[in-house]
């Protein structure tokens, strides 16, 4: 009876040690909150302007929170833990192509670069959206170049800087950044699926539960 209890306790401890808490609750709330807010903002862009604006403010607030949490949050939430230089990113991508990339308990170098790209693009999208809400905000900016083509080439300089030309340039930037987000999201999801398959670990589920498989030999914790 006692021996069985000891064995059960040992098995329970071993099971508990097989998992490690990686993503804290704030990171998980940020992640899924951002998914929901960006989805609502993108789908409501054409028809529901009020909903679109509110969702945009939620996105901006979440990004601001993540920037702060990246400095003061838990270990795996901190930028200092996972952001690497270009050499480390390229080395990881080379290992990934060769099928020998190590498993990272937190973000791998490629995933970290994607997070930076997503945060920068989201910040630009939110900022340009904020500018479009009020013409006076655009008027405070310096002259903005057209992204695609100068649609108002015959207008005077003042009109291009503070009038419809400036509004058009900001609107183009907003739309380009929003569409760029779709490409980045697709690449991000693809990377998650690939890493989940390679390392036999459901990374999407880990972002729900917060737990990942404890590091083994060769893993980077």
C-alpha positions in Angstrom: 0.0 0.0 0.0 2.8 2.4 1.0 4.9 1.3 -1.9 2.1 1.9 -4.3 1.5 5.4 -2.9 5.2 6.2 -3.3 5.2 5.0 -6.9 2.1 7.1 -7.6 3.7 10.2 -6.0 6.8 9.6 -8.1 4.8 9.3 -11.3 2.8 12.4 -10.4 6.0 14.4 -9.8 7.5 13.1 -13.0 4.3 14.2 -14.9 4.4 17.6 -13.4 8.1 18.0 -14.3 7.2 17.2 -18.0 5.6 20.6 -18.4 6.9 24.1 -17.8 5.0 27.4 -17.6 6.3 29.6 -20.4 3.6 32.1 -21.4 2.2 34.1 -18.5 -1.5 35.1 -18.5 -0.8 38.6 -19.7 1.0 37.4 -22.8 -1.8 35.0 -23.6 -4.5 37.6 -23.1 -2.5 40.0 -25.3 -2.1 37.4 -28.0 -5.7 36.3 -28.3 -7.0 39.8 -27.7 -5.0 41.1 -30.5 -6.2 38.3 -32.8 -9.8 39.2 -32.0 -9.3 43.0 -32.2 -7.4 43.0 -35.5 -10.0 40.6 -37.1 -12.8 42.9 -36.1 -11.0 46.0 -37.3 -10.1 44.4 -40.7 -13.6 43.0 -41.3 -15.4 46.2 -40.3 -13.2 48.6 -42.3 -15.6 49.2 -45.1 -19.1 49.2 -43.5 -18.8 49.8 -39.7 -16.6 52.8 -39.1 -17.4 53.2 -35.4 -16.7 49.5 -34.7 -13.5 49.8 -36.9 -12.3 52.8 -34.9 -13.0 51.1 -31.5 -11.2 47.9 -32.6 -8.3 50.1 -33.8 -8.0 51.7 -30.4 -8.0 48.3 -28.7 -5.2 47.2 -31.1 -3.2 50.3 -30.2 -3.8 49.7 -26.5 -2.7 46.1 -26.7 0.4 47.0 -28.7 1.3 49.6 -26.1 0.8 47.1 -23.3 3.0 44.6 -25.0 5.8 47.1 -25.4 5.7 47.7 -21.7 5.3 44.1 -20.8 8.3 43.3 -23.0 10.4 45.3 -20.6 9.0 44.4 -17.2 7.1 41.1 -17.8 8.0 37.5 -17.0 11.1 35.9 -18.4 9.8 34.6 -21.7 7.8 37.8 -22.3 10.8 40.1 -22.2 12.4 41.3 -25.4 15.8 40.9 -23.9 15.2 37.1 -23.7 14.2 36.4 -27.3 15.2 39.2 -29.7 18.4 38.3 -31.5 20.6 40.0 -34.1 20.5 39.4 -37.9 23.3 36.8 -37.8 21.4 34.6 -35.3 18.2 34.9 -37.3 19.9 33.9 -40.5 21.7 31.0 -38.8 18.4 29.8 -37.5 16.7 30.1 -40.8 19.6 28.1 -42.4 19.2 25.4 -39.8 15.5 25.4 -40.4 15.9 24.9 -44.1 18.3 22.0 -43.4 15.8 20.5 -40.9 18.1 20.7 -37.9 16.9 23.8 -36.1 16.9 23.5 -32.2 13.8 23.7 -30.2 13.4 26.9 -28.2 11.3 26.9 -25.1 10.4 30.6 -25.7 10.4 32.4 -29.1 13.0 31.2 -31.6 15.0 33.8 -33.5 12.8 33.7 -36.5 9.6 34.0 -34.4 11.1 36.9 -32.5 11.8 38.7 -35.7 8.2 38.1 -36.8 7.0 39.6 -33.5 9.0 42.7 -34.0 7.7 43.0 -37.6 4.1 42.5 -36.4 4.4 45.1 -33.6 5.9 47.7 -35.9 3.3 47.1 -38.7 0.5 47.2 -36.2 1.8 50.4 -34.7 2.0 52.0 -38.1 -1.5 50.8 -39.0 -3.0 52.1 -35.7 -1.2 55.5 -36.1 -2.3 56.1 -39.7 -5.8 55.1 -38.7 -5.7 57.6 -35.9 -4.6 60.3 -38.3 -7.5 59.6 -40.6 -10.1 60.2 -37.9 -9.4 64.0 -38.0 -8.1 66.1 -40.8 -6.3 68.5 -38.5 -4.1 65.6 -37.4 -2.9 65.1 -40.9 -2.3 68.8 -41.3 0.3 68.7 -38.5 2.4 66.3 -40.6 5.1 67.3 -43.1 4.3 66.7 -46.8 3.6 63.1 -47.4 4.7 61.3 -50.6 2.2 59.1 -52.5 2.9 55.4 -52.0 1.5 54.2 -55.3 1.3 57.3 -57.6 0.8 61.0 -57.2 -3.0 61.3 -57.7 -3.0 65.0 -57.2 0.0 66.1 -59.3 -1.8 69.2 -60.6 -2.7 70.6 -57.2 -0.6 73.3 -55.5 1.9 72.5 -52.8 -0.4 73.5 -50.0 -3.1 71.3 -51.2 -0.8 68.3 -51.4 0.6 68.9 -48.0 -2.5 69.6 -46.0 -5.5 68.8 -48.2 -6.7 65.8 -50.1 -3.2 64.8 -51.1 -2.1 64.3 -47.6 -5.3 62.5 -46.7 -4.8 60.2 -49.7 -1.2 59.4 -48.8 -2.2 58.5 -45.2 -5.1 56.4 -46.4 -2.8 54.5 -48.8 -0.3 53.9 -46.0 -3.1 52.6 -43.7 -4.4 50.2 -46.3 -0.9 49.0 -47.3 0.0 48.4 -43.7 -3.2 46.5 -43.0 -2.7 44.3 -46.1 1.0 43.8 -45.0 -0.4 42.5 -41.7 -2.3 39.8 -43.5 0.9 38.6 -45.2 2.8 38.7 -41.9 0.0 36.8 -40.1 0.0 34.1 -42.9 3.8 33.8 -42.5 3.5 33.7 -38.7 0.8 30.9 -38.8 2.9 29.0 -41.3 5.9 29.2 -39.0 3.8 28.0 -36.0 2.5 25.1 -37.9 6.0 24.1 -39.2 7.6 24.4 -35.7 4.7 22.4 -34.2 5.2 19.7 -36.7 9.0 19.6 -36.4 9.1 19.6 -32.7 5.9 17.6 -32.1 4.4 20.2 -30.0 1.1 22.1 -30.3 2.3 25.7 -30.1 -1.2 27.2 -30.5 -2.4 25.1 -27.5 0.6 26.2 -25.5 -0.5 29.9 -26.1 -3.8 28.9 -24.5 -2.6 26.9 -21.5 0.7 28.7 -21.1 2.6 25.4 -20.7 5.1 23.7 -23.0 7.0 20.5 -22.9 10.0 20.8 -20.5 13.3 21.3 -22.3 15.2 18.2 -23.3 18.7 17.6 -24.5 19.6 20.0 -27.2 16.7 22.4 -26.5 17.3 26.0 -25.7 15.6 27.3 -22.6 
